[in-house]
Amino acid sequence: MTIAMMSPGTYSRRALALLPLGFLVLLALLPLARLLLEGWDGVHLELFADDYLQGRLLWSLAQAAMTCVLTGLIGVPLAWVLARLAFPGRSLLLRLMLLPFVMPTLVAALGVLTLFGPRGISGLNLQDTPWLLLYGNLFYNLPLVVRASVDGLLALPASRLLAARSLGASPWRAFWRIELPALMPWLSSSLCLVFLYCFSGFGLALLLGGQQWVTIEVEIYTLVAYELNLADAGALALVAMLVSATAALFYAALEARMAVPAKAEPLALLALNTLRRRVLLASALLVLLLMTGAPLLALLARAAQVEAQTWRLLLNEDTALALFNTLRFSLLALLLASLLGVLHALAARRSTLMRAAAFLPFVVSPVCVAFGLLLLYPGWTASLLLLVSAYALLAYPFIAKSLAAALDALPPNLPAAARTLGATPWRSFWRVSWPWLRPAFRRGLAFAAATTVGEFAVTLFLSRPEWLTLTTLIYQHLGRPGQANLDAALLLSVLLMLFALIAFAAIEWPEKNHAPDR
């Protein structure tokens, strides 16, 4: 089955690839090349001999590495409990672990501050300590490690564990000798992503790192926005890109060499018929609640205590403008992202290069993307076209990857049968292929929507002052003194959380008129 038969009209795979590849070249590759040039010109040894910048770089590496260690130590036991024990609501809990992925960084940061800030409801003030940022990193990345580890444990053939137990191996020995080695491909690849996300993260580090625990991404933003020091910022961005590229290549190597797909009957789930298993489950649920649920619950609890008059800010002109701009920019970006995502997925059906190209926006931080665009297109700075295009660049890979996976699962005989019955390529696509692809498109679109609504770094670089969004308005309130501004930021964060929950519901909502059984 060729791409031309799979796709609408008579477009070839190369024709389908022209728009997404051209978009990536103009919005990602060329800006990154310009950033590399700026960084190379700005590199001088005395810059990296500076104790302050050395500290920022070392802390950026250290907090990412520490998060990997913590997520591994906490995530593997949690994954074992979820993969091996049967309990009511298990499938729902596994789906709910996607929720942190759609939460904007500002919502997560406000939740962490509400919990462990100066007046946090926990009574424990972690501000100006490294633990505040590490906890925020755990909120986002622990579910990633747990989900990947659950998949790895479920992929282990039941016969291997049963054979080990029949030979007298204790459950602990069977875990170390059988389960953990089989789990390593999934665990290692997820930890590579954790390192990449933490090292290149911006929003959490900006709000939770304070003055003392600034990461390299925040330092780049400070040099550009406040000091106009493009040379030093470019040099730091070059270092950041090299580290991110190394982590991304390591991740790709692990995926290619260590992951061995296999279809096997998983081990039967264990019933909760012993005290030990009940204690294990209760402990796992408590840890998940503390690590991933507590910040969101704390944010909602504190917002509920806000005085009634503060709620009037939702009717303010600034709030209305921020809401309008957020929805306007997101809608325009989603329209462009949908087009790019569909074309990219269709073109990548038999192209390894196109599949790899979809990962490019994931492995480069939004700060580096925005900085590169700022350098390459100075005349387009603060233009609606550039801002929306940057949003779409960060969002459309979710659609492309989701559709590409669905296309892989599409039986080739279905479109072929439609064509033999006289259906045109367009009719075959819309009546046969698209119903199959629609759930995947909806999931990818929901992730893309969550990305655009909560986008923060690109907006700070490329937006005009009058182009307030919910994220920039929240950041403005946080930068002003007084309890009223903090309460305003809390309420706006709850509104942003509501948008994220809508996106999450769209991801998990069952498809009634779905394609044939997969």
Rosetta blueprint (number, residue, H / E / L):
1 M L
2 T L
3 I H
4 A H
5 M H
6 M H
7 S L
8 P L
9 G L
10 T L
11 Y L
12 S L
13 R H
14 R H
15 A H
16 L H
17 A H
18 L H
19 L H
20 P H
21 L H
22 G H
23 F H
24 L H
25 V H
26 L H
27 L H
28 A H
29 L H
30 L H
31 P H
32 L H
33 A H
34 R H
35 L H
36 L H
37 L H
38 E H
39 G H
40 W H
41 D H
42 G H
43 V L
44 H L
45 L H
46 E H
47 L H
48 F H
49 A L
50 D L
51 D H
52 Y H
53 L H
54 Q H
55 G H
56 R H
57 L H
58 L H
59 W H
60 S H
61 L H
62 A H
63 Q H
64 A H
65 A H
66 M H
67 T H
68 C H
69 V H
70 L H
71 T H
72 G H
73 L H
74 I H
75 G H
76 V H
77 P H
78 L H
79 A H
80 W H
81 V H
82 L H
83 A H
84 R H
85 L E
86 A L
87 F L
88 P L
89 G L
90 R H
91 S H
92 L H
93 L H
94 L H
95 R H
96 L H
97 M L
98 L L
99 L H
100 P H
101 F H
102 V H
103 M L
104 P L
105 T H
106 L H
107 V H
108 A H
109 A H
110 L H
111 G H
112 V H
113 L H
114 T H
115 L H
116 F H
117 G L
118 P L
119 R L
120 G L
121 I L
122 S L
123 G L
124 L L
125 N L
126 L L
127 Q L
128 D L
129 T L
130 P H
131 W H
132 L H
133 L H
134 L H
135 Y H
136 G H
137 N H
138 L H
139 F H
140 Y H
141 N H
142 L H
143 P H
144 L H
145 V H
146 V H
147 R H
148 A H
149 S H
150 V H
151 D H
152 G H
153 L H
154 L H
155 A L
156 L L
157 P L
158 A H
159 S H
160 R H
161 L H
162 L H
163 A H
164 A H
165 R H
166 S H
167 L L
168 G L
169 A L
170 S L
171 P H
172 W H
173 R H
174 A H
175 F H
176 W H
177 R H
178 I H
179 E H
180 L H
181 P H
182 A H
183 L H
184 M H
185 P H
186 W H
187 L H
188 S H
189 S H
190 S H
191 L H
192 C H
193 L H
194 V H
195 F H
196 L H
197 Y H
198 C H
199 F H
200 S L
201 G L
202 F L
203 G H
204 L H
205 A H
206 L H
207 L H
208 L H
209 G L
210 G L
211 Q L
212 Q L
213 W L
214 V L
215 T L
216 I H
217 E H
218 V H
219 E H
220 I H
221 Y H
222 T H
223 L H
224 V H
225 A H
226 Y L
227 E L
228 L L
229 N L
230 L H
231 A H
232 D H
233 A H
234 G H
235 A H
236 L H
237 A H
238 L H
239 V H
240 A H
241 M H
242 L H
243 V H
244 S H
245 A H
246 T H
247 A H
248 A H
249 L H
250 F H
251 Y H
252 A H
253 A H
254 L H
255 E H
256 A H
257 R H
258 M L
259 A L
260 V L
261 P L
262 A L
263 K L
264 A L
265 E L
266 P L
267 L L
268 A L
269 L L
270 L E
271 A L
272 L L
273 N L
274 T L
275 L H
276 R H
277 R H
278 R H
279 V H
280 L H
281 L H
282 A H
283 S H
284 A H
285 L H
286 L H
287 V H
288 L H
289 L H
290 L H
291 M H
292 T H
293 G H
294 A H
295 P H
296 L H
297 L H
298 A H
299 L H
300 L H
301 A H
302 R H
303 A H
304 A H
305 Q L
306 V L
307 E L
308 A H
309 Q H
310 T H
311 W H
312 R H
313 L H
314 L H
315 L H
316 N L
317 E H
318 D H
319 T H
320 A H
321 L H
322 A H
323 L H
324 F H
325 N H
326 T H
327 L H
328 R H
329 F H
330 S H
331 L H
332 L H
333 A H
334 L H
335 L H
336 L H
337 A H
338 S H
339 L H
340 L H
341 G H
342 V H
343 L H
344 H H
345 A H
346 L H
347 A H
348 A L
349 R L
350 R L
351 S L
352 T H
353 L H
354 M H
355 R H
356 A H
357 A H
358 A L
359 F L
360 L H
361 P H
362 F H
363 V H
364 V L
365 S L
366 P H
367 V H
368 C H
369 V H
370 A H
371 F H
372 G H
373 L H
374 L H
375 L H
376 L H
377 Y L
378 P H
379 G H
380 W H
381 T L
382 A L
383 S L
384 L H
385 L H
386 L H
387 L H
388 V H
389 S H
390 A H
391 Y H
392 A H
393 L H
394 L H
395 A H
396 Y H
397 P H
398 F H
399 I H
400 A H
401 K H
402 S H
403 L H
404 A H
405 A H
406 A H
407 L H
408 D H
409 A H
410 L L
411 P L
412 P L
413 N H
414 L H
415 P H
416 A H
417 A H
418 A H
419 R H
420 T H
421 L L
422 G L
423 A L
424 T L
425 P H
426 W H
427 R H
428 S H
429 F H
430 W H
431 R H
432 V H
433 S H
434 W H
435 P H
436 W H
437 L H
438 R H
439 P H
440 A H
441 F H
442 R H
443 R H
444 G H
445 L H
446 A H
447 F H
448 A H
449 A H
450 A H
451 T H
452 T H
453 V H
454 G L
455 E L
456 F L
457 A H
458 V H
459 T H
460 L H
461 F H
462 L H
463 S L
464 R L
465 P L
466 E L
467 W L
468 L L
469 T L
470 L H
471 T H
472 T H
473 L H
474 I H
475 Y H
476 Q H
477 H H
478 L H
479 G L
480 R L
481 P L
482 G L
483 Q H
484 A H
485 N H
486 L H
487 D H
488 A H
489 A H
490 L H
491 L H
492 L H
493 S H
494 V H
495 L H
496 L H
497 M H
498 L H
499 F H
500 A H
501 L H
502 I H
503 A H
504 F H
505 A H
506 A H
507 I H
508 E H
509 W L
510 P L
511 E L
512 K L
513 N L
514 H L
515 A L
516 P L
517 D L
518 R L
